[in-house]
């Protein structure tokens, strides 16, 4: 976010900035979503809703799981939230007592440990790497050195784009069940995959806590709307928490989100653009010496090793922005361990911008770093 602010300040001065730092789609929300929001406002549909969300939206989300994964989820288990960020806060508060130990794999989305620490829990970092496809494995969790109360997985993951294979997913779920570890599954990048479709934890268990969002595939980042799928016994505690923390999720966003499910053709076209951008970067980055890239199975990120150039990813990304106007995200944001010498490239923008960024980066690496 510091780099985004810096990039925006340059843009305000008239500089041509290419944004590859913020993890959001470069496309607008679908037309049907915007029209539904306009209609809701014109009709005055802006009051409080039920704390758990509009019944019609909860039912439509449940239907989405049947249509997409063949999983029959009752609408009563769906909780509409203020984005996935709000979903994590609610879920953690409902699940854990102060001091609880919650595991997560590094590299990680930085808000995970920050939210946990802010709520009085202990994030336990479990390192991963290329040998495990940048995803957790049972032996890594066993090596954490402490009993965990919960474990958070993300597939596809931010910042790597890596995905769990079904067999590894099942093994993790079985291990967590046997070890009485609550499994929280972050699935906000579902729908944005390339060689294979992502699996939901609900295909393997009814006990996992699933977090999803309208932000990424549905292109509704600023609308701040997401959802949880939880076991029945957690619904009432989550309802009470919602009532007390923020009463209900934004009414207009909920109405608009209903329309998002009918925009799959438009949304899949967006994913096709991401795929084109991904292919271009994977082809061009090795040609300028950036060959060590995490598996980009899904999402819209490339996590690139720059350790042969620098150990200071923060300084590297700031220098790149200052010199050539390409904004990226330093690996320091995602891992406090040995993999801070990485940078994340978000390729969710326009193909012409991604191509221009690659030209600038390639020339800059030669001129500045002798690559």
N, C-alpha and C positions, 0 to 999 in steps of 0.2 A: 504493500500500500504506500510506503514511502517513495518507492520508485514510480508508482502511478502518479502520485502528487508531483513529483519532480518532472515527469514526462508531461503532465498537463500544464505545468508552469511554462515549459518550453513551447508547447503548442500555443499557449496564450500569447507568447511573444512572436508568433508567426512561423516557428520552425516546423518542418515537415517531420512529424513523429509517427513511427509505426509501432503500434501497441501489440506486444506479444507477452506482456507481463500479467495482465488481469485474467483470471480464470472464468471468462464468460463468453458466450457466443457473440459473434460479430453481427448476427442477424437480429432483426426485430422480432418481437412476439408475433405469432401468426395473425393474419388479418382477422380471422374469426374471433380471436381472443380480444383484439382491440375493439372490434365492433360490439362484442358482448359487454365489455366494460363501459363503453359509451352509452349503451342502452340502459345498463344498470344505473348509471349516474342520472340519466335523464328521467328514469322512473323512480328515482329516490331510493334505490336499494342499497343504502349506505349505513344502516343501523347495525346494532349488535346481532350476531348470529348465535346459534347454539355453541357452547364452548368447544364441543368436539368437532364442529364443522357443520356446514349445510348437509342435511340428510341426503339430498340428491347428489352432492359431490362425493360423500362417503360411499354411496352405492355405486357411483361411476368408477371410483378408484378400485373398489372390490371387483367390479366387472373387468377392469383392465387386467387384473391378475389372472382371471380365468381365460381371457382372450390371448394374453401374451405368454403365459407360462403353463396354462392348464391347471392352475391351482385355485381351488374354490375357497375363498376367504369371505366370511360373513362381514357385511358392512359394519356391524357392531364393533369389530376389532380395528377399524380405521379411525385414526385421530388426525384431523387436519391441523397443521401447525404454521407458525410464522417462519417459513423456510425450514431448511434442514437444520440451520443453526438453532432455531427455537426448539426443534424436535430433539436435538441432542441434550439441551438443557433440561427439558421436561423428562426425557427418558432417564438421564443420570439421576435426577432428583427422585424419581419414582423407584429406581432400582437399588440405590446404594446409600449406605450410612456414611457419616463423616469418617474419613480415613481409609475408605475402600481403595483397593489396589486394582487398577484397570490397565490391562496390557494393550499395547498398540505397536505396530511394526514400523520401524524406521527404514526409509524416509516416510514421513507422514504429513498429512494436512496440518499446518501449525495450530489451527484453532482447537484441535483435539486435546492436546495436553494443556493448553491455556484454559479452556473451559473446565476441564477436570480440576486443575489447581484452583481456579477461582471458586469452585463449589466445595472445596475442602477434600478432594480425593487425591490419590497418588497415581500419576501416570507412570507405568512401568514400560520402559522402552525395550523392545525386542528387535535387535538388528536383523536385517535381511540383506540379500544381495542377489547377484546374477545366478548363484547356485540354487536358489529357491525361487527364481523368477520374480524377485522383489516382493514376495508374498510370504505370509507366515507358514510355518510347518509345526507339527506337534513337537518335534524335538527342540525347536527354538523356544517354544512356550515352556517346555519342561526345564529348559536351561535358564529361565528367568531368575531363578534363585529365591523365589518367594511364591506363596500361594496367591493366585489371582482371584478376585471376586467377579471380574468381568474381562472380556476381551473384545476389542473393536477391530473389525476387518473392513476393508474397502476394496471392492472389485467391480469395475475397473477402479484403479487407485489414482489419487492425486498425490505426488506429482508424476508418477512413473507411467501411468496408463496400463500397468500390468494387471492381469486377471488371474483368478484362481481357476484351476482345472476342476472338473466335477469331482474326481476322486479325492483330491486334496481338500476340497470343500467338505465332502462327507466325512473325511477323517477328522477334520477340525471340529465339526459339529458333534461327532460322536465323543471325541475326547473332552470337549467342554461339558457335554451332558454328564459324562461319567465323573468328571472332576468338580461338578457343581459350579461351573463358571458360566456366568450369563454371557451369551453371545449377542453382540450388537453388530448388525450388518449394514454398512453404508452402501446404498445402491443408487446414489444420485446420478451416476453416469451411465446407467442402463439406457439402452437405446442408441448409445454412441459406441459401437463396436465395429470391427472390421473383418477379421477372418472367421470369427465365431461369435455366437450369441452369448451374452452373460447369463449365468444361472442365478436365481434368487435363492436365498437360504430357505425360503418357504417351500421349495421343492423337496427339501430333505428333513425339515423339522417344523413343528407348529410352535415351538418354544422360543425361537429367536426373536429379537427385536429388530425390525426392519425400518430403516430411515430412507426416505426418498424425497424428491423435490421436483417442482416444476421449473427450476432454474436452468438446467443444462439442456437436456434433450428438447424440452418444451420452450426454451428461449425466453424464460420469464424471470430473469434474475432479480430485477428491481421490484417485482410484484410481491416478493417475500412470502411465498406460499410453498409448503411442503406437506409431508404426511408421515405418520408412523403406522406400522402394523404391529400389534402387540397381542399377547394372550389376554383372554377375557378378564382375568383377575387384575390386570393393570389398567383397564379402561377407566374405572371409577376414580382411582388415585390420580390419573392423568387429567381427568375432567376437573377435579378439584384444584389441582395445580394450575391449570389453564384459567379457571375462573378467577383465581386469586392473583396470578401473575400478569395476565393481559386480557382477561375476559373472553375474547374470541379473536380469531384470525380475521384479517381485513376482508370485509364483506364483498367489495367490488372484485378483489382478486379471486375470491372463491367462485363468484359467478363467471368470471372470465376463464378460470381454470377448467370449468365444465366444457367450455367450447374448445379447449386445447386438444381434447381427445378426438375431436373430429377433424383435426388438421394434420393427420399423419403423413399425407402425401407431401405437403409443404415441408414438414419437419424432416422427413427422410431425404428430401432434396438437400437440406442443410447438411445432413450427415455425409451425403455424397461430396459436398464441397470440402468438408473436413478430410475425407479420405483422399481427395485430390491434393490438398495441401500437405497432408502427411506423407504421401508418396513422393512429392517433390522434395521435401526436406530430407527424407531418408535417402534419397538419391544424391542430393547435393552436399549434405553435411560431411560425409566421408571424403569428398573430393577436396575439402579445405582442412582436412586433418582431424575432424571431430567424428571419430569412429566408434567410440564407446557410448552407446545409447541404450537406455533401459528399454525393455520390451514395450512397444506402444500398441498393446492389444486393443485398448479402448480409450475413452475420454478424448481430449484434444490437446495432449501435451507430449513433448519429448523432453526427457530428462537426460542431459548430455554431460559427460565427464570432461572437465577442462583442467584437470590436475596437471597435465603436461605443460600447461601454459601458466598456471597460477594456483596458489593455495588460498587466495583471497577472492571468493566468488562475489562478495558484496562489492568490493572495489572494481572488479572486472566488469560487472553489469552496469555499475554507475559510469565507468569510463566509456563503455560501449554506447550508453545513452548520450553522454556528453559529446562524444566524437562523431557518431554517425546517426543519432536519432532513432535507434532501435531499442525499445524497452523490453527487457527480459527480467526474469526473477532469479535471484541467487539461491544456490542450494543451501545456504546458511539458514534459510527460512524453514527448511524441511527436515533437517537433521543436525544435531549438535555434535555428532560423532565424526568419523573420518571422511564422510562423503559430503562435506560442505563445499568441496571444490567441484561443484556441479552447477549448471544453470538449467532452468526450466523455460522452454519455449511453448507458448500457447499458439496453436495454429488454427484458431476458430474464426479468423478474419477472412477478408477477401483474398482470393488467389493472387491477384495482382500485387497486393501488399506483402503477402508471404514471399513471392518471387523477388520483389524489390528488396525486402529485408535480407534475403539470402545473398543477393548480390552485394549489398553493403557489408554484411558480416564477412563474406569471403574476402573482399578487398581489404577490409580493416584488419583481418587476421594476418594477411600478407604484409601490409604496410607497417602495422604496429607491433606484431608479434613474430614476424618472420616465418609464419606457418607455411 
